[in-house]
Amino acid sequence: MALMRRALALLAGGVSVLAYAPFELFPLAFVAIGGLFWLLDRGASDLAGGASSLRRAREGFGLGFLWGLGAMLAGVSWLYVALHRFGGMSMPLAALAVLLFCGGMALYAGLAGALFAALRRGRPMADACLFAGVWLLTEWLRGWLFTGFPWLISGYSQAPQSPLAGFAPLVGVYGIGGLLALVAALTVTAVQRRSWRLAGMVVAILALGGLLRLVSWTEPRGEPIRVALLQTNIEQRLKWRPELLQRWLDVNLSMLRAHPAQLIVLPETTIPLLVDHLPAGYLDEVRRIAVGQGGDVILGTFTRDEAGRIYNAAISLGVSPGAHYAKHHLVPFGEYSPPLFQWFYELVSIPMADQTRGPARQAPMALAGQRIAVNICYEDVFGEELIRALPEATLMLNISNLAWYGDSLAQPQHLQIARLRALEAGRPMLRSTNTGMTALIMPDGVVDAVLPAFETGALHVEVHGYEGMTPYALWGNWPAVLCAALSLLWGWLRRT
């Protein structure tokens, strides 16, 4: 029986990935997380009586860990592509590295299982709240501890059309994850006990989320601006070859000339070298094109300060005063080496891997009559960091290069993450990417327009800036985390 439960936990975790993009079968998240709740509840029941809290916690940890391992192995397999195909790591080492990483991330689900199994009291409503609380807290820890890895946080699976998406402007993605766990646990318990009261609570939560989708927390400001989001589609294995550099620089110029707009955006590292190593007059030509079209250009490059520190950056050129943004939340092992891990770079080949983080708070770029909060690639998985630019920012812009991950789940998953950021902030999210997915996302989390992946092209859109503050933009994650902590404390105090 115990072996069967473990196999089911691993399977349920793997199935949960189908709730995320590109599949977007969001009800499966309720099934997968409800399955974990059921397994934990059954395991704790079987150990009731003489079993110690430690033994129950150990059993719960194993089930939670296997669930998390299944989810991670199925959902972030694209890490193998980056390490092996583009990073040059040998196949066995890349597979081992991904397995170890996924195992490390699964520890958080294991912790959720251990806490629930140890504190469970056999009372339906209390246990459902306890499960939701430990689920939210451990997901939040995964998104924060050791710089965080909040990819595949369960709340991302509930982008529109899920009714739970209505809660995003209030409690953010972690709060949605907690509500998802609560609804899943209540549903399982309602079926087991044939409780119409618990079923009614499930319906009420989902209905409230649906009604909240009708609320407009922010409002458009001024006239719309014309934007061209460029997708250069340069293959990763070719992007850094010195003999091809001039070709990529010419691609940038030709696309700028072909797609005039008030704001033209080129993706992350569209200039794959330090900006002060560019051919003489190159930036002057970019500025000349932008001014000739009466607009501004934002492009991704690398900059260096007087002390020689290198930044993954976005710069603007055109009719407005020039602006600069330096990436703050860097990717460990990809953009910098954590302490004691310098040996990792002897196994892989990653260009520009010794970067410095930019300031935590940077002013939005004042361009085309808007105030644009720029974030670069991986940064948009950290919602509480993006809201630092509010209420000043009227638009959000992400520039990315996901060519590192090939044709994998990474691109649609990243687009889905951006949809939750737009919902949380009540702002449009513009995305300009190298290979996909270049898109415009509206403040309600709906993708208004998107380019096909792995095609060279430009997405021309008109977009309003937005003003106002959502509750999440005001308070961040703390209300949701506090509620979860209180539910855990309640379970601890009444554990006997």
N, C-alpha and C positions, 0 to 999 in steps of 0.2 A: 504493500500500500504506500509506504513512504517513497519507494522508488518511482511508483506511478505518479505520485504528487510532484516529484522533482521533474520528471519528464514533461508533465503538463505545464509546470511553471516555465520551463525553458521554451516550450512551444507557444504559450500565451505571450511571452515577451516578444518572440519573433513575429507573431501575428499582429502585434500592436503597430508595427511599422506600416502596415497597410492603411492605417488611419491617417497617415501623413501624406503629403504630396510625394509623388505625382498621383497616387491612388485616391487619396482624400475620401476614404470610406470611414468618415469620422465616427459612426456608431460602433465600429470595431474597437475603438479605444475604451468604450464602456464595457464591452465584452472582455477585452484583455485584462483591464484593471479589475473588473468585477471577478474575473477568474482567479486572479491573485488573491483578492480578498477572501473568496470562497476557500481556496486552498489553505490560506493562513488560518482561517476560522476553523476549518475541519481539522487541521493539524493540531491547533491549540485544544480543541475539544477532545481529541484522542489522547492528549497528554494531560487532561484535567485530572484533578485529584492529587496524587502524590508527587507529580512532577514539579520540580523547582522552577522558579522564574528563569534561572540561567539555562536550564534545559529547553524550556519553551522558546527562549530567545534564540538559542542556537538553531533550533529547528526552523524558526521564522526567518532567521538570517539566511539559511541555505535556500529556502524557497524564494525569498526576495532577490538574492544574488543571482540565482539561475534565471529568474524573470528578467532582471536587468541585463544579464549577459546575452540572453536571446535577443532582446531589443537592440542592444548596441552592435552585436555582430551583424544583424540583419540591416540595421539602419545607417551605420557609418563605415560600411565596407569600402567606401570611396577613399578612406585614408590609405588603404593598400596601394591604390593607383598612384597617389602622390608620392609615397615612399619608394615604390618599386619602379614604376614606369618613368616618372619624371625626377625622382630623387636619387636614382641610381643604386638603391639598396638592393641586395640580393633577395631573391624570392623567399627563401626560408626566414631570413632575418626580418623582412618586411611583414610576413605573416605572423611571426612571433611578436613583433612590436605591436601590431594591431590587436592581437589576442591579449597581450598584457595591458594595453591601454583600455580595451573594452572591459577587461576584468576589473581594472581600477575604477572605472566609471560605474560598474555594476555594484560596487561596494555600497553605494548610496541607497540603492533599492534594497540591498541586503540589510542595511541599517534600519530602513523603514519596516521591513518584515520583522526584524528582531524586536524593535520597540513595540510594535503592535502586538506581537505574540506574548511578550512579557507583561504588557499592561492590560490586555483584553480582559473584560469583566463578564462577558456573556449577556450583556444588556444591549438590545438591538440598536437603539438610537445612540447610546453612548459609544458603542463600538464603531458605528459608522462615522461618528464625529472624530473619534480617536484615529481611525484609519486615514481619514481625510487630512487631519492635522499632521501626522507623521509623514504622510506622502508629500504634502506641501513643503514641510521643513527640510526634508532630505533633498528634494529637487532644488530648493533654494540654495542649500549648502553646495550642491554640485555646480550651481551657477555662480558661486562666489569663492569657495575655498580654492587656494592655490591658483588664483587668477580666474578660475571658473571654466566650465565647459557646459553651457546650457543648451547645447544642441539636443534635439529630441526631447526637450521638456514636454510633458504630456499636454499642456495647454495649447501648444502649437497645432496639435491635431484638430483643435476645435475652431479653426478659422471659419469664416462664413462658408457654408451655410449652416453650421451648427448653431443652435439657439444659445449655447454657452458663450458664443462670441460677443453677445451683448454685454457681458460682464467685463470685457477687456478694458474699457475706459474707466472702470471703477477700481478693479483689483489687479489688473495686469495679468500676464501669462501664468505666473505662479498661482495667483488666486483662482484662475480658471482651472488649473491642474488640481487644486484642492477641491473645487466644486465638482469636477469630473470624478474624482475619487469618492466624494460623498454620494453623488448620484449613483455611481456603480455599486457602492456598498449597500445603499438603501434598496436598490433594485434587487440585489441578490437576497437580502434579508426579507424583503416583501414577498418574494416568490417562495422562499423557504417557509415562512410563517403564514403565508396567505393573508398578509396584512394590507387591507385597503388604506389604512391610515398612512403607512409608509409609502405606498404607491402614490397616494395623493400628494405627499411631500415631493416626490420625484417630479410629478407633473407640474406642481407649483413652481419648482426651481426652473425647470425648462421653459415654462410659460413666461416667467419673469424675465429670463434671458431674452426670449423672443420679443417681449415688449420693450426691453431696453435697447434693442436694435433700432427702434423707431426714434430714439432720442438723439438729437444733434447737439453735441457738447460744445462744438466750435462753429464758427461761421466764416464764409468767404470774405476776403478783404480786397477792395479795389478791382481793377480790371485784370482779366487773365493775361498771362504772358505766353509767348510762343517759345517752345522748347524743342530742341533736337537732341535726343539721346542716342549717341553713336555706339555701335557694336562692331569693333574692329575685326574680331574673329581671327586672332593670330595664334597659331598652335604653340603650346607651351615649349615643346622641344626645339622650336625654331626661334622663339622670342628673344633668347639671350645670346644667339650666335653673332659675334662681332661683324662678320662679313655681311650680315643681313640687316644690320642696324639702320643703314640709310633707307632701305626699302620700307621699314616700319615708320620711320620719320616721314617719309613721303606719303605713306598711307594716311597718316594723321592729317597732313596738309590737304590732300585731295578730298578727304571726307569733310573737312571744315569748309572748303570752298563749295562743295556740292550741296551742303545742307544749311543754308542760312537760317538764323533764328535770333530771337532776343537773348536766349541762353543756349549755348551749345556745350554739351558735356562729352568728354572722352573718358574712357574707363581708367581704373587703377593701373599704375605702371605702364600707361600707354607710351611713355618715354622710359625705356628700360635702362636708364643710367642716371647718374647724378646730373642735375640740371646745369651745373657749371661745367660739365664736360660736353655739352651740346655744341654742334658746329656754330661758328660765328654767324649771328644774324637769324638763327632759327626762331627764337622766341619773338624777335621783332616781326618776322613774317606771320607768326600766329596772331600777334597783336594787330598787324595791318589787316589781316583777313577779318578779324572780329570787328574792328572799327569800321571797315568798309561796309559791313553788313548792319552797322548800328547796334551791335550786341556785345556780349561777353562770352568768353570761353573758360570752362573749368577743365583741367586735365590732370591726370595722375602722373607723378614722377618721383624722384628722390631728391631731397635737398640736404645741404650740409651747413651747419652753423660755424661760427668762428673758431670754436673749440674742436672742430673736425667731427662732431657727432652727426650721424646720418639718420634721416627721417623718411618714412614712407608718407608722402605728402600729396596734397592737391593745391594747385595754384590757379589763380584767375588772371586773365589778360583781356583787355578790351576797352570799351568806352568808360567803364567804371574804374575807380581806383583799384589797383591790384590787391588781391587778398591771398592768404596762405592758411592752410590747415595741415597740421601734423598729426598723424595717427597716434592716438593715446593708448588704446588697448591692443597691445601687440600679441601675436600668436607665439606661445612658447615652442621652441624647437624649430619654428619656421622663420621667425623674424628676430629672435634673440635666444640666447642660451641661458636657461636657468642655472643657478649655482651648481657646480660639480658635474655638469652635463656637457662640458665642452667636447668630450670624447664622441658625442653623438655625431658631430659634424665630420668626423673621420669616416663615418659609414655612409653618409649621404652627400649629395652635391646640391646645395640650395644657395642660389645667388642672393646677395644683399641680406645676409642672415645675421648681421651684427648691427641692429638698429636701436635707436633711442626713442622712448615714448615721448609724445608731445604732452603739453599741459592738459590737465583734466578738464579745465574750462577754457574754451576758445570762442571768441565772438563769431556769430554767424557772418557769412559773406554777404555784403550789401551789393547786390547785383540785380539789374533789370527791374528795379523798384521793389525787390523782395529781399528778405533776410533769410539766407539759405544755410541751414545747419548741415554740414558735410560730415559723413562718417565713411570709413573705408573698410570694405569687405566684412570681415568677422566682427567688426564693432557693433553691427546692428543686431547681434544676438543679446546685447546687454541693454535692455530697455531702460533701466534706471540711470544709465549713463547718458543715453540720448536725451532724456527729458531735462538735462541740465541746461540745454539751449533754449528752453521755454521759459516765459512766454514770448521772448524776443523773436525767435525764428518763426517765419510764416510758411516755409517749405522745408522738407528734409530731403537730402540727397545721399544716396549710397553709390559709391563707385567700387567695382569689384573686378577681380580676375580669378575666376574659378576654373580656368583652363588646367590648373594643377590636378583636378579631379576627373578629367575626361568626361565621357558621356555616362554619368552616374546619377545617383539620387541626390547628389549635393546641390545641383542647380535648382530643381523644383523645391527642395526642402528650404533652401535659402530664400527663395521667393515667398514661401509660406511664412517664414519668420518675419520678413519685411511687412507682410500684411498685418500681423499682430502689432508691430511697431506703429504703423499708421493708425490703427484703432486706439492704441494706448494714448498716443499723443494728440489725436484729433487733427492730424496734418496729412497732406498728401506726401507720399514717399516716391521720389523719382529714383530710378535705378539705371545706371549706365555700366554695362559689363563687357568684358572682352569676348566671351563666347556664349553668354546667356546667364540669367534671363533678364534682358533689358525690358523695363516695364514702367508704367505709371499706376500707382496704387492710390485709391482715394481714401479720405479719412474714415470711411465706413469699412475699410479693409477689402473692398472689391477691386480686383484688377481691371482697370479701365482699358488698358491696351498693353500688349506684350509682343516682342519680336520672337520668332522661332530661334531656338538655340542653334549654335554652330553655323550661323549664316551672317555674312557681312551686311550691315544695313543701318538704317537710322529710323528711330521712332519719333515722329513729329506729333506733338500734343500741345493743346492749350490747357493751362492749369491756373486756377486761382490760388493765391496765398490764403492762409487761414489764420484767424485770431481766436483767442479764448483758451481756457484751460480745462482739461478733463480732471476728474478727481484723482486719477492715477498720476497725471502730470504734477498735481499739487503735492501728493503724499508719497508717491513711489510704492515700493513693495511693503513698507512697514505695516500698514493696517492688516494685510493678508498674513504676514509673518507673525504678527502679534496674536491674531486670532488662532493661528495654528499652534503657537507656543502655549496659549492658554488651554487649548484642548489637550495638549500633551501633559501640562501640569495637572489638569483635572484628572486625567487618567492615572498619573503618578500618585496623587494624594488619595485616590480612592481605589488603589490597586488591590486592596484586600477586601 
